[in-house]
Amino acid sequence: MRIALVANPSAGGVAAVPGGIDAIARDLAAAGFTVTVETADTLHDQFAAARDRGVDAVIVAGGDGTIACAAEMLADTGMPFGILPLGTMNLLARDIGVPIPLPDAIAALADGEVREIDVGEVNGRAFLCASMLGMATRLGVRRERSRGRMGPGALWRFWVASLRAMRRYPPMTVAIDRAGRRHTLRTRALAVIDNDFAAAPGQPFARARLDGGTLALYVTHRMGILGTLGLAARMLAGRWHDSPGLHRFTETDFTIHSRRKMVRVMNDGETFLIEPPLRYRIRPKALKVIVPRAAPAPAAAAPPAEPEPAPRAVELRRSAA
């Protein structure tokens, strides 16, 4: 298979690979791929070159933000892409079952199959996991500043700063147009999920499917620090969809209005300033992604053979005669 490799050198996992991008390319070649490494200045330019190169697939080495960039460039083109999960959270890779260790991920791609998934979008910017407004964007910026320096001391300072942000972050007023109605709310945090979370115990951010064709909108309302911590506890227990102070809607498209001139939005871990209104929509099955091949179902056990009937006594006597 001919592939184009797009690797984000800013991703912590890419920088941590001994030998860097060249070593990743050699490992892909050893797995049977014919590899072209894209070297344009920006990720968008690299994905554009990969898309137009005439290869069979694009392989993305990086985190969820890098993968969202790939989605913007490859959606609705029919070009499949595979993931080498070398980011911080690797949420999409976990949802589609790609192993996190690099050698295992390469092996899974070499024997993978193509699946169609949905793409979320806000004002032309794609996301495959979540788009967030409010307090989460500030925490995301702080996390980016600490990228690569998350030792025990830095991690402790990050969580202390996060708790302070929960208390100090000012609420914002948003108006949400959905299903022909307008809802006006004051909130500190809003999240849009590309296909809803499964709310499974111990897996708060896992999604049961990626091709359901819907967006899930979560808005916190009058939720202080204690309520936020309680929500986190309920998420871990898988009992949080109907939490007090949490509004949840499921739509294919909606619009968010704000009085602010620019709104900071975080798509799959990457932050942008976007001019409102924010128009969200789902693009069903717009992207082809390489996933690990499903294990064949075990063959049904053959029913036990019926024992042959014992010869009748009269036949035994005749044969002995």
Short mmCIF file of the C-alpha atoms (twelve columns), coordinates in Angstrom:
data_MODEL
# 
_entry.id   MODEL 
# 
loop_
_atom_site.group_PDB 
_atom_site.id 
_atom_site.type_symbol 
_atom_site.label_atom_id 
_atom_site.label_alt_id 
_atom_site.label_comp_id 
_atom_site.label_asym_id 
_atom_site.label_seq_id 
_atom_site.Cartn_x 
_atom_site.Cartn_y 
_atom_site.Cartn_z 
_atom_site.pdbx_PDB_model_num 
ATOM 1   C CA . MET A 1   0.000   0.000   0.000  1 
ATOM 2   C CA . ARG A 2   1.301   3.461   -0.920 1 
ATOM 3   C CA . ILE A 3   0.909   5.928   1.937  1 
ATOM 4   C CA . ALA A 4   1.779   9.528   2.735  1 
ATOM 5   C CA . LEU A 5   3.009   10.110  6.290  1 
ATOM 6   C CA . VAL A 6   2.047   13.368  8.021  1 
ATOM 7   C CA . ALA A 7   3.670   13.712  11.445 1 
ATOM 8   C CA . ASN A 8   3.222   16.611  13.846 1 
ATOM 9   C CA . PRO A 9   6.683   17.299  15.338 1 
ATOM 10  C CA . SER A 10  5.033   19.346  18.118 1 
ATOM 11  C CA . ALA A 11  3.172   16.302  19.421 1 
ATOM 12  C CA . GLY A 12  4.898   14.996  22.533 1 
ATOM 13  C CA . GLY A 13  4.715   11.396  21.399 1 
ATOM 14  C CA . VAL A 14  6.390   12.123  18.057 1 
ATOM 15  C CA . ALA A 15  9.277   13.938  19.732 1 
ATOM 16  C CA . ALA A 16  9.688   11.038  22.164 1 
ATOM 17  C CA . VAL A 17  10.202  8.426   19.423 1 
ATOM 18  C CA . PRO A 18  13.922  7.603   19.150 1 
ATOM 19  C CA . GLY A 19  14.954  8.722   15.683 1 
ATOM 20  C CA . GLY A 20  11.805  10.845  15.263 1 
ATOM 21  C CA . ILE A 21  9.830   10.957  12.028 1 
ATOM 22  C CA . ASP A 22  12.494  9.088   10.021 1 
ATOM 23  C CA . ALA A 23  12.283  6.161   12.428 1 
ATOM 24  C CA . ILE A 24  8.474   6.101   12.152 1 
ATOM 25  C CA . ALA A 25  8.776   6.014   8.358  1 
ATOM 26  C CA . ARG A 26  11.275  3.125   8.528  1 
ATOM 27  C CA . ASP A 27  8.963   1.144   10.815 1 
ATOM 28  C CA . LEU A 28  6.053   1.690   8.409  1 
ATOM 29  C CA . ALA A 29  8.203   0.546   5.488  1 
ATOM 30  C CA . ALA A 30  9.206   -2.559  7.444  1 
ATOM 31  C CA . ALA A 31  5.491   -3.326  7.896  1 
ATOM 32  C CA . GLY A 32  5.033   -3.391  4.115  1 
ATOM 33  C CA . PHE A 33  4.025   0.198   3.291  1 
ATOM 34  C CA . THR A 34  5.561   2.322   0.535  1 
ATOM 35  C CA . VAL A 35  6.086   5.583   2.412  1 
ATOM 36  C CA . THR A 36  6.315   9.213   1.317  1 
ATOM 37  C CA . VAL A 37  7.021   11.669  4.139  1 
ATOM 38  C CA . GLU A 38  5.325   15.050  3.714  1 
ATOM 39  C CA . THR A 39  7.620   17.976  4.523  1 
ATOM 40  C CA . ALA A 40  5.611   21.150  3.790  1 
ATOM 41  C CA . ASP A 41  5.822   24.009  6.306  1 
ATOM 42  C CA . THR A 42  2.329   23.656  7.851  1 
ATOM 43  C CA . LEU A 43  0.121   20.698  8.694  1 
ATOM 44  C CA . HIS A 44  -2.610  21.990  6.363  1 
ATOM 45  C CA . ASP A 45  -0.104  22.119  3.499  1 
ATOM 46  C CA . GLN A 46  1.154   18.638  4.335  1 
ATOM 47  C CA . PHE A 47  -2.361  17.196  4.290  1 
ATOM 48  C CA . ALA A 48  -3.155  19.012  1.044  1 
ATOM 49  C CA . ALA A 49  -0.035  17.537  -0.571 1 
ATOM 50  C CA . ALA A 50  -0.855  14.070  0.768  1 
ATOM 51  C CA . ARG A 51  -4.435  14.300  -0.479 1 
ATOM 52  C CA . ASP A 52  -3.302  15.234  -3.987 1 
ATOM 53  C CA . ARG A 53  -0.386  12.801  -4.234 1 
ATOM 54  C CA . GLY A 54  -2.433  9.839   -5.464 1 
ATOM 55  C CA . VAL A 55  -1.534  7.502   -2.607 1 
ATOM 56  C CA . ASP A 56  -3.799  4.807   -1.216 1 
ATOM 57  C CA . ALA A 57  -4.018  6.302   2.302  1 
ATOM 58  C CA . VAL A 58  -2.659  8.998   4.605  1 
ATOM 59  C CA . ILE A 59  -1.094  8.022   7.933  1 
ATOM 60  C CA . VAL A 60  -1.279  10.647  10.696 1 
ATOM 61  C CA . ALA A 61  1.228   10.624  13.558 1 
ATOM 62  C CA . GLY A 62  0.088   12.930  16.347 1 
ATOM 63  C CA . GLY A 63  -2.749  13.679  18.740 1 
ATOM 64  C CA . ASP A 64  -6.444  14.479  18.427 1 
ATOM 65  C CA . GLY A 65  -5.791  18.057  17.259 1 
ATOM 66  C CA . THR A 66  -3.591  16.837  14.408 1 
ATOM 67  C CA . ILE A 67  -6.254  14.293  13.469 1 
ATOM 68  C CA . ALA A 68  -8.941  17.029  13.411 1 
ATOM 69  C CA . CYS A 69  -6.751  18.956  10.976 1 
ATOM 70  C CA . ALA A 70  -6.627  15.835  8.807  1 
ATOM 71  C CA . ALA A 71  -10.416 15.634  8.929  1 
ATOM 72  C CA . GLU A 72  -10.746 19.196  7.596  1 
ATOM 73  C CA . MET A 73  -8.580  18.344  4.597  1 
ATOM 74  C CA . LEU A 74  -9.708  14.754  3.885  1 
ATOM 75  C CA . ALA A 75  -13.457 14.739  4.641  1 
ATOM 76  C CA . ASP A 76  -15.646 13.903  1.628  1 
ATOM 77  C CA . THR A 77  -12.583 13.135  -0.536 1 
ATOM 78  C CA . GLY A 78  -12.777 9.346   -0.198 1 
ATOM 79  C CA . MET A 79  -9.140  9.273   0.949  1 
ATOM 80  C CA . PRO A 80  -8.791  6.970   3.998  1 
ATOM 81  C CA . PHE A 81  -6.413  7.802   6.800  1 
ATOM 82  C CA . GLY A 82  -4.865  5.850   9.643  1 
ATOM 83  C CA . ILE A 83  -3.772  6.957   13.101 1 
ATOM 84  C CA . LEU A 84  -0.506  6.531   14.934 1 
ATOM 85  C CA . PRO A 85  -1.626  7.762   18.390 1 
ATOM 86  C CA . LEU A 86  1.214   9.973   19.595 1 
ATOM 87  C CA . GLY A 87  -0.723  12.704  21.394 1 
ATOM 88  C CA . THR A 88  -1.826  13.377  24.972 1 
ATOM 89  C CA . MET A 89  -5.340  11.917  25.168 1 
ATOM 90  C CA . ASN A 90  -5.649  9.927   21.898 1 
ATOM 91  C CA . LEU A 91  -9.428  9.836   22.315 1 
ATOM 92  C CA . LEU A 92  -10.319 8.929   18.725 1 
ATOM 93  C CA . ALA A 93  -7.665  6.211   18.584 1 
ATOM 94  C CA . ARG A 94  -9.110  4.644   21.728 1 
ATOM 95  C CA . ASP A 95  -12.667 4.834   20.359 1 
ATOM 96  C CA . ILE A 96  -11.764 2.980   17.156 1 
ATOM 97  C CA . GLY A 97  -9.545  0.459   18.954 1 
ATOM 98  C CA . VAL A 98  -6.093  1.480   17.695 1 
ATOM 99  C CA . PRO A 99  -3.440  0.220   20.161 1 
ATOM 100 C CA . ILE A 100 -1.444  2.978   21.846 1 
ATOM 101 C CA . PRO A 101 2.080   1.395   21.660 1 
ATOM 102 C CA . LEU A 102 3.569   2.491   18.334 1 
ATOM 103 C CA . PRO A 103 4.651   -0.983  17.078 1 
ATOM 104 C CA . ASP A 104 1.177   -2.359  17.813 1 
ATOM 105 C CA . ALA A 105 -0.503  0.599   16.083 1 
ATOM 106 C CA . ILE A 106 1.591   0.078   12.938 1 
ATOM 107 C CA . ALA A 107 0.755   -3.636  12.914 1 
ATOM 108 C CA . ALA A 108 -2.953  -2.826  13.302 1 
ATOM 109 C CA . LEU A 109 -2.822  -0.416  10.337 1 
ATOM 110 C CA . ALA A 110 -1.015  -2.961  8.164  1 
ATOM 111 C CA . ASP A 111 -3.893  -5.405  8.644  1 
ATOM 112 C CA . GLY A 112 -6.678  -2.838  9.045  1 
ATOM 113 C CA . GLU A 113 -9.950  -2.181  7.293  1 
ATOM 114 C CA . VAL A 114 -11.706 1.053   6.297  1 
ATOM 115 C CA . ARG A 115 -14.683 2.428   8.231  1 
ATOM 116 C CA . GLU A 116 -16.763 5.598   7.684  1 
ATOM 117 C CA . ILE A 117 -17.233 7.991   10.623 1 
ATOM 118 C CA . ASP A 118 -19.004 11.303  11.193 1 
ATOM 119 C CA . VAL A 119 -17.301 14.699  11.252 1 
ATOM 120 C CA . GLY A 120 -18.422 17.513  13.554 1 
ATOM 121 C CA . GLU A 121 -17.983 21.053  12.310 1 
ATOM 122 C CA . VAL A 122 -18.232 24.610  13.654 1 
ATOM 123 C CA . ASN A 123 -17.920 27.471  11.169 1 
ATOM 124 C CA . GLY A 124 -15.914 25.268  8.821  1 
ATOM 125 C CA . ARG A 125 -13.535 23.893  11.473 1 
ATOM 126 C CA . ALA A 126 -13.707 20.137  11.965 1 
ATOM 127 C CA . PHE A 127 -13.636 18.111  15.155 1 
ATOM 128 C CA . LEU A 128 -13.923 14.363  15.667 1 
ATOM 129 C CA . CYS A 129 -14.278 14.210  19.448 1 
ATOM 130 C CA . ALA A 130 -15.375 17.418  21.192 1 
ATOM 131 C CA . SER A 131 -15.696 21.167  20.705 1 
ATOM 132 C CA . MET A 132 -15.677 23.213  23.925 1 
ATOM 133 C CA . LEU A 133 -16.377 26.773  25.024 1 
ATOM 134 C CA . GLY A 134 -15.782 28.517  28.316 1 
ATOM 135 C CA . MET A 135 -13.635 27.339  31.185 1 
ATOM 136 C CA . ALA A 136 -12.284 24.269  29.368 1 
ATOM 137 C CA . THR A 137 -10.604 26.467  26.757 1 
ATOM 138 C CA . ARG A 138 -8.611  28.313  29.435 1 
ATOM 139 C CA . LEU A 139 -7.466  25.006  30.902 1 
ATOM 140 C CA . GLY A 140 -6.520  23.868  27.406 1 
ATOM 141 C CA . VAL A 141 -4.323  26.916  26.888 1 
ATOM 142 C CA . ARG A 142 -2.615  26.281  30.231 1 
ATOM 143 C CA . ARG A 143 -2.068  22.645  29.290 1 
ATOM 144 C CA . GLU A 144 -0.427  23.682  26.012 1 
ATOM 145 C CA . ARG A 145 1.943   25.978  27.877 1 
ATOM 146 C CA . SER A 146 2.966   23.037  30.053 1 
ATOM 147 C CA . ARG A 147 3.353   20.567  27.167 1 
ATOM 148 C CA . GLY A 148 6.457   18.477  27.658 1 
ATOM 149 C CA . ARG A 149 7.015   19.765  31.215 1 
ATOM 150 C CA . MET A 150 4.381   17.791  33.094 1 
ATOM 151 C CA . GLY A 151 6.518   16.424  35.910 1 
ATOM 152 C CA . PRO A 152 4.981   15.860  39.363 1 
ATOM 153 C CA . GLY A 153 5.470   19.493  40.411 1 
ATOM 154 C CA . ALA A 154 4.122   20.939  37.168 1 
ATOM 155 C CA . LEU A 155 1.180   18.534  37.250 1 
ATOM 156 C CA . TRP A 156 0.292   19.623  40.793 1 
ATOM 157 C CA . ARG A 157 0.456   23.298  39.801 1 
ATOM 158 C CA . PHE A 158 -1.746  22.589  36.789 1 
ATOM 159 C CA . TRP A 159 -4.496  21.027  38.919 1 
ATOM 160 C CA . VAL A 160 -4.314  23.804  41.527 1 
ATOM 161 C CA . ALA A 161 -4.667  26.368  38.752 1 
ATOM 162 C CA . SER A 162 -7.578  24.366  37.301 1 
ATOM 163 C CA . LEU A 163 -9.459  24.462  40.601 1 
ATOM 164 C CA . ARG A 164 -8.883  28.215  40.856 1 
ATOM 165 C CA . ALA A 165 -10.150 28.656  37.303 1 
ATOM 166 C CA . MET A 166 -13.354 26.801  38.193 1 
ATOM 167 C CA . ARG A 167 -14.014 29.354  40.932 1 
ATOM 168 C CA . ARG A 168 -12.887 32.518  39.150 1 
ATOM 169 C CA . TYR A 169 -13.874 31.964  35.521 1 
ATOM 170 C CA . PRO A 170 -16.736 34.388  34.761 1 
ATOM 171 C CA . PRO A 171 -19.924 32.907  33.321 1 
ATOM 172 C CA . MET A 172 -20.914 33.860  29.797 1 
ATOM 173 C CA . THR A 173 -24.383 34.295  28.337 1 
ATOM 174 C CA . VAL A 174 -25.171 32.236  25.243 1 
ATOM 175 C CA . ALA A 175 -28.314 31.878  23.166 1 
ATOM 176 C CA . ILE A 176 -28.757 28.477  21.545 1 
ATOM 177 C CA . ASP A 177 -31.034 28.069  18.518 1 
ATOM 178 C CA . ARG A 178 -32.129 24.451  18.171 1 
ATOM 179 C CA . ALA A 179 -35.204 22.695  16.818 1 
ATOM 180 C CA . GLY A 180 -36.898 26.022  16.094 1 
ATOM 181 C CA . ARG A 181 -36.502 27.319  19.652 1 
ATOM 182 C CA . ARG A 182 -34.042 29.634  21.417 1 
ATOM 183 C CA . HIS A 183 -32.568 28.834  24.837 1 
ATOM 184 C CA . THR A 184 -30.690 31.568  26.700 1 
ATOM 185 C CA . LEU A 185 -28.341 30.374  29.450 1 
ATOM 186 C CA . ARG A 186 -25.476 31.626  31.595 1 
ATOM 187 C CA . THR A 187 -22.730 29.062  31.753 1 
ATOM 188 C CA . ARG A 188 -19.065 28.573  32.547 1 
ATOM 189 C CA . ALA A 189 -18.653 25.533  30.322 1 
ATOM 190 C CA . LEU A 190 -20.246 24.167  27.150 1 
ATOM 191 C CA . ALA A 191 -19.266 21.056  25.211 1 
ATOM 192 C CA . VAL A 192 -20.385 19.667  21.858 1 
ATOM 193 C CA . ILE A 193 -19.679 15.963  21.313 1 
ATOM 194 C CA . ASP A 194 -19.404 14.284  17.909 1 
ATOM 195 C CA . ASN A 195 -21.752 11.367  18.732 1 
ATOM 196 C CA . ASP A 196 -22.633 11.161  22.401 1 
ATOM 197 C CA . PHE A 197 -20.654 9.583   25.196 1 
ATOM 198 C CA . ALA A 198 -21.721 6.104   26.237 1 
ATOM 199 C CA . ALA A 199 -21.627 7.056   29.961 1 
ATOM 200 C CA . ALA A 200 -20.027 3.752   30.900 1 
ATOM 201 C CA . PRO A 201 -18.600 3.300   34.419 1 
ATOM 202 C CA . GLY A 202 -14.879 4.064   34.446 1 
ATOM 203 C CA . GLN A 203 -14.951 5.282   30.810 1 
ATOM 204 C CA . PRO A 204 -16.490 8.782   30.929 1 
ATOM 205 C CA . PHE A 205 -15.247 9.854   27.478 1 
ATOM 206 C CA . ALA A 206 -15.834 6.638   25.522 1 
ATOM 207 C CA . ARG A 207 -18.355 6.670   22.677 1 
ATOM 208 C CA . ALA A 208 -20.401 3.645   21.694 1 
ATOM 209 C CA . ARG A 209 -20.450 4.603   17.990 1 
ATOM 210 C CA . LEU A 210 -18.941 7.214   15.681 1 
ATOM 211 C CA . ASP A 211 -21.485 7.095   12.854 1 
ATOM 212 C CA . GLY A 212 -24.742 7.885   14.662 1 
ATOM 213 C CA . GLY A 213 -25.245 11.169  12.807 1 
ATOM 214 C CA . THR A 214 -25.861 13.389  15.851 1 
ATOM 215 C CA . LEU A 215 -24.185 15.991  18.043 1 
ATOM 216 C CA . ALA A 216 -24.651 16.017  21.809 1 
ATOM 217 C CA . LEU A 217 -24.654 19.449  23.450 1 
ATOM 218 C CA . TYR A 218 -23.851 19.760  27.167 1 
ATOM 219 C CA . VAL A 219 -24.242 23.072  29.028 1 
ATOM 220 C CA . THR A 220 -23.550 23.593  32.721 1 
ATOM 221 C CA . HIS A 221 -25.931 26.006  34.475 1 
ATOM 222 C CA . ARG A 222 -25.354 27.518  37.925 1 
ATOM 223 C CA . MET A 223 -22.763 24.906  38.760 1 
ATOM 224 C CA . GLY A 224 -20.052 25.942  41.234 1 
ATOM 225 C CA . ILE A 225 -16.846 24.173  42.149 1 
ATOM 226 C CA . LEU A 226 -18.597 21.602  44.350 1 
ATOM 227 C CA . GLY A 227 -21.116 20.878  41.614 1 
ATOM 228 C CA . THR A 228 -18.290 20.507  39.092 1 
ATOM 229 C CA . LEU A 229 -16.449 18.058  41.329 1 
ATOM 230 C CA . GLY A 230 -19.695 16.149  41.877 1 
ATOM 231 C CA . LEU A 231 -20.205 15.993  38.105 1 
ATOM 232 C CA . ALA A 232 -16.700 14.578  37.697 1 
ATOM 233 C CA . ALA A 233 -17.483 11.884  40.275 1 
ATOM 234 C CA . ARG A 234 -20.739 10.976  38.509 1 
ATOM 235 C CA . MET A 235 -18.897 10.805  35.180 1 
ATOM 236 C CA . LEU A 236 -16.516 8.213   36.581 1 
ATOM 237 C CA . ALA A 237 -19.493 6.245   37.858 1 
ATOM 238 C CA . GLY A 238 -21.276 6.439   34.492 1 
ATOM 239 C CA . ARG A 239 -24.314 8.246   35.974 1 
ATOM 240 C CA . TRP A 240 -24.041 11.808  34.739 1 
ATOM 241 C CA . HIS A 241 -26.334 12.380  31.732 1 
ATOM 242 C CA . ASP A 242 -29.089 13.728  33.992 1 
ATOM 243 C CA . SER A 243 -26.889 15.462  36.578 1 
ATOM 244 C CA . PRO A 244 -28.327 18.525  38.374 1 
ATOM 245 C CA . GLY A 245 -27.250 21.743  36.696 1 
ATOM 246 C CA . LEU A 246 -26.383 20.011  33.417 1 
ATOM 247 C CA . HIS A 247 -28.487 20.561  30.279 1 
ATOM 248 C CA . ARG A 248 -28.157 18.000  27.501 1 
ATOM 249 C CA . PHE A 249 -29.518 18.190  23.956 1 
ATOM 250 C CA . THR A 250 -29.066 15.959  20.916 1 
ATOM 251 C CA . GLU A 251 -29.256 17.554  17.459 1 
ATOM 252 C CA . THR A 252 -27.861 17.366  13.938 1 
ATOM 253 C CA . ASP A 253 -27.270 21.134  13.815 1 
ATOM 254 C CA . PHE A 254 -27.722 24.219  15.990 1 
ATOM 255 C CA . THR A 255 -26.373 27.757  16.381 1 
ATOM 256 C CA . ILE A 256 -24.803 29.443  19.408 1 
ATOM 257 C CA . HIS A 257 -24.989 33.241  19.726 1 
ATOM 258 C CA . SER A 258 -22.786 35.376  21.970 1 
ATOM 259 C CA . ARG A 259 -22.384 39.104  22.524 1 
ATOM 260 C CA . ARG A 260 -18.611 38.704  22.409 1 
ATOM 261 C CA . LYS A 261 -16.830 39.810  19.249 1 
ATOM 262 C CA . MET A 262 -14.728 36.640  19.255 1 
ATOM 263 C CA . VAL A 263 -15.280 33.374  21.110 1 
ATOM 264 C CA . ARG A 264 -12.456 31.051  22.110 1 
ATOM 265 C CA . VAL A 265 -13.283 27.514  20.981 1 
ATOM 266 C CA . MET A 266 -11.274 24.359  21.654 1 
ATOM 267 C CA . ASN A 267 -11.673 21.615  19.040 1 
ATOM 268 C CA . ASP A 268 -10.088 18.295  20.040 1 
ATOM 269 C CA . GLY A 269 -7.530  20.052  22.228 1 
ATOM 270 C CA . GLU A 270 -6.627  22.871  19.797 1 
ATOM 271 C CA . THR A 271 -7.900  26.410  20.527 1 
ATOM 272 C CA . PHE A 272 -9.129  29.025  18.049 1 
ATOM 273 C CA . LEU A 273 -10.801 32.428  18.156 1 
ATOM 274 C CA . ILE A 274 -14.010 32.280  16.088 1 
ATOM 275 C CA . GLU A 275 -16.440 35.080  15.329 1 
ATOM 276 C CA . PRO A 276 -20.005 34.260  16.445 1 
ATOM 277 C CA . PRO A 277 -22.552 33.043  15.697 1 
ATOM 278 C CA . LEU A 278 -21.135 29.525  15.982 1 
ATOM 279 C CA . ARG A 279 -22.900 27.226  13.541 1 
ATOM 280 C CA . TYR A 280 -22.520 23.583  14.476 1 
ATOM 281 C CA . ARG A 281 -23.461 20.662  12.242 1 
ATOM 282 C CA . ILE A 282 -22.737 16.967  11.801 1 
ATOM 283 C CA . ARG A 283 -21.471 15.575  8.498  1 
ATOM 284 C CA . PRO A 284 -22.577 11.921  8.512  1 
ATOM 285 C CA . LYS A 285 -19.986 9.354   7.415  1 
ATOM 286 C CA . ALA A 286 -17.874 12.052  5.752  1 
ATOM 287 C CA . LEU A 287 -14.502 10.550  6.682  1 
ATOM 288 C CA . LYS A 288 -12.870 7.196   6.003  1 
ATOM 289 C CA . VAL A 289 -10.551 5.895   8.713  1 
ATOM 290 C CA . ILE A 290 -8.474  2.725   8.937  1 
ATOM 291 C CA . VAL A 291 -9.421  0.668   11.995 1 
ATOM 292 C CA . PRO A 292 -8.070  -2.639  13.323 1 
ATOM 293 C CA . ARG A 293 -9.649  -5.553  11.535 1 
ATOM 294 C CA . ALA A 294 -12.436 -7.127  13.539 1 
ATOM 295 C CA . ALA A 295 -11.642 -10.558 14.868 1 
ATOM 296 C CA . PRO A 296 -13.633 -13.232 13.043 1 
ATOM 297 C CA . ALA A 297 -16.521 -14.623 15.008 1 
ATOM 298 C CA . PRO A 298 -15.776 -18.058 16.422 1 
ATOM 299 C CA . ALA A 299 -17.187 -20.816 14.301 1 
ATOM 300 C CA . ALA A 300 -20.305 -22.389 15.693 1 
ATOM 301 C CA . ALA A 301 -19.601 -25.731 17.296 1 
ATOM 302 C CA . ALA A 302 -20.861 -28.631 15.244 1 
ATOM 303 C CA . PRO A 303 -23.683 -30.526 16.935 1 
ATOM 304 C CA . PRO A 304 -22.550 -33.796 18.418 1 
ATOM 305 C CA . ALA A 305 -22.981 -36.711 16.070 1 
ATOM 306 C CA . GLU A 306 -25.869 -38.959 16.933 1 
ATOM 307 C CA . PRO A 307 -24.692 -42.421 17.900 1 
ATOM 308 C CA . GLU A 308 -25.538 -45.101 15.413 1 
ATOM 309 C CA . PRO A 309 -28.307 -47.352 16.674 1 
ATOM 310 C CA . ALA A 310 -27.052 -50.597 18.141 1 
ATOM 311 C CA . PRO A 311 -27.668 -53.607 15.919 1 
ATOM 312 C CA . ARG A 312 -30.706 -55.564 16.922 1 
ATOM 313 C CA . ALA A 313 -30.158 -58.862 18.623 1 
ATOM 314 C CA . VAL A 314 -31.772 -60.787 15.821 1 
ATOM 315 C CA . GLU A 315 -29.234 -59.370 13.370 1 
ATOM 316 C CA . LEU A 316 -26.378 -60.430 15.650 1 
ATOM 317 C CA . ARG A 317 -27.765 -63.937 15.824 1 
ATOM 318 C CA . ARG A 318 -28.085 -64.084 12.047 1 
ATOM 319 C CA . SER A 319 -24.528 -62.917 11.502 1 
ATOM 320 C CA . ALA A 320 -23.277 -65.506 13.948 1 
ATOM 321 C CA . ALA A 321 -25.193 -68.285 12.239 1 
# 
